[in-house]
């Protein structure tokens, strides 16, 4: 499948069609006894103040203990390979080398190899299975999508990214060519491909040759009006195109409750935000989600320009569509609708649209009153225990994250601070830290919190007590 390049005008036209159819990091030297720790790898896990989680006794041990040591084979899996190889040999002898029965056996063999991290062997088994599937069912047979997904897992483990992309493109082609392929299947494959292009975009930003973007002269013009300086941004636009195509399919099919519809819109919003922050992404790809004062001022100055307002309006349209999807879903909860309405308020705030953000919060307040939300529900939605760092759709070192059972934190730092109506920090205070926490870790956290913007409260200034556990 060949993904097409779209201009700014074409992209805007696509969104008109959809609407009609629908109707951060600061680098600080680490010079203490914990010199082996790279401060840029520190990840903080906020919890309400006074929460007590386990802290690793030895600060030099890995932050997250692996379930199984890399490369260590599972004895049971190794023992199962021999009998399965014998079964495959028997099937070949009795039914021939291209027997359909071999497909399932070869997939089973590949899974054993993958379990033992023998990915080259797994790929060999999967290639044989794919050959038999083509012989028995054709190039786009029902087995091909599953086989491609298994291959992607091993190719990722081997770092063979170009082949991974080829497999994702093939998946889109499979669902496009299969006569029985459903719209949700096609949309899901486009989501997978778009996610891959977005991951590839971020990965390529970290490559040494990405410095050519900074030397090429900024700012970049609108897509379609002048050449994109670095092909990495072409990958971003390919992701956008893939997400838009999938959304269009689902809207035309009126698949309002398809779980991928929200994921597609949320990923699309992410690409709009990155595109709107091209200069900051290019200058420092590791910290474009942070909000130093200079960045906020630049955003406000740029908000009226065509290339930025276009992305702002596209993101606003995506949020309004998400609200519309939920209103068409009788199973949608008040909390789910409120979260998307909050997301739209966040979006306005990120682009310096304070009045629009406050108006959206007012709409949310009216909605909660209209549906008769209880005081507890309103408090949970509008006054959470933990501050929400913005953009909420981007992971950051201080954003809330799931706490896994096997996590071993190195320590913690206790904070108290106020969030003003504009989402900025006021009256921040470090209350204390765990034993052995180096001052450079605290300084790192202070810097991250100061640069962050948080979701404001309807009531104006709100106060938070947060314990930031950290790992690396």
URHUBEL-V373628 format. One record per pair of residues at least 4 apart in sequence whose C-alpha atoms are under 6 Angstrom apart, sorted by the first residue. I is the first residue (numbers start at 1). GAP is how many residues later the second one is. D is the distance in Angstrom with one decimal. If there is no record, write none. Layout:
i=(I	I)
gap=(GAP	GAP)
d=(D	D)
This chain:
i=(1	1	6	7	7	8	8	18	19	24	24	24	25	30	31	41	42	42	43	43	43	43	44	44	44	44	44	45	45	45	46	46	46	47	47	48	48	49	49	49	55	55	55	55	56	56	56	59	63	63	63	64	64	73	77	91	92	92	95	98	102	103	106	106	110	110	113	113	114	114	119	133	134	134	137	140	145	152	152	155	168	172	173	175	175	184	187	190	190	194	194	197	197	198	198	200	201	201	205	212	213	214	221	222	243	250	250	256	260	269	272	276	280	280	281	281	290	290	291	291	291	292	298	299	300	303	303	304	305	306	309	319	326	345	345	348	348	349	349	349	368	378	379	380	388	388	389	389	389	390	390	409	409	410	410	411	411	411	412	412	412	412	412	413	413	413	413	414	414	414	414	414	415	415	415	415	415	416	416	416	416	417	417	417	417	418	418	418	418	418	419	419	419	419	419	420	420	421	421	421	423	423	423	423	424)
gap=(168	172	4	216	217	215	216	4	4	263	265	266	262	5	4	431	429	430	354	427	428	429	353	354	424	425	426	423	424	425	354	421	422	419	420	418	419	416	417	418	353	354	355	356	352	353	354	351	345	408	409	343	344	43	35	4	4	5	4	34	4	26	19	23	12	15	5	9	4	5	35	4	4	5	4	34	26	4	12	5	25	17	4	6	11	4	59	52	56	45	48	38	42	38	41	4	31	34	5	4	17	69	5	85	21	4	5	69	4	46	39	32	4	8	4	7	161	162	4	160	161	159	4	4	52	5	6	5	4	4	4	25	6	12	15	5	9	4	5	8	5	4	4	4	66	67	10	64	65	63	64	61	62	60	61	23	58	59	21	22	56	57	58	19	20	54	55	17	18	19	52	53	14	15	16	50	51	12	13	48	49	10	11	46	47	7	8	9	44	45	4	5	6	42	43	4	41	35	39	40	30	31	32	33	29)
d=(5.8	6.0	5.9	5.5	4.4	5.4	5.8	5.9	5.8	3.2	5.8	4.5	4.7	5.5	5.6	5.4	5.8	4.6	4.7	5.6	5.4	5.9	5.6	5.1	5.6	5.5	4.3	5.3	5.0	6.0	5.9	5.7	4.4	5.9	5.4	5.0	6.0	5.1	4.6	4.7	5.9	4.7	5.5	5.7	5.2	5.6	5.4	5.6	5.4	5.2	5.4	5.1	5.8	4.7	5.9	5.6	4.5	4.8	5.7	5.2	6.0	4.7	5.5	5.8	4.2	5.6	4.9	5.2	5.6	5.6	5.2	5.6	4.3	4.9	4.9	5.3	5.8	5.9	5.5	5.2	5.4	5.2	5.9	5.4	5.2	6.0	4.5	5.5	5.9	4.1	5.3	5.5	5.4	5.8	5.9	6.0	5.3	5.7	5.6	6.0	5.9	6.0	5.9	5.5	5.6	6.0	5.1	5.5	6.0	5.3	5.3	5.2	6.0	5.4	4.4	5.2	5.7	5.6	5.7	4.9	5.4	5.0	6.0	5.8	5.3	5.7	5.8	6.0	5.9	5.9	6.0	5.8	5.7	4.4	5.4	4.9	5.1	5.2	5.5	5.6	5.4	5.9	5.0	5.2	5.4	5.4	5.8	5.9	4.4	5.5	5.4	5.7	5.1	5.9	5.6	5.4	5.7	5.8	5.6	5.4	5.3	4.0	5.8	6.0	4.2	5.8	5.2	5.2	5.3	5.9	5.9	4.4	5.8	4.8	5.6	5.8	5.2	5.8	5.2	5.7	4.5	5.5	4.1	5.9	5.6	5.8	5.0	6.0	5.5	4.3	5.6	5.5	4.9	5.5	5.3	5.4	4.3	5.1	4.8	5.6	5.3	4.6	5.4	4.7	5.3)
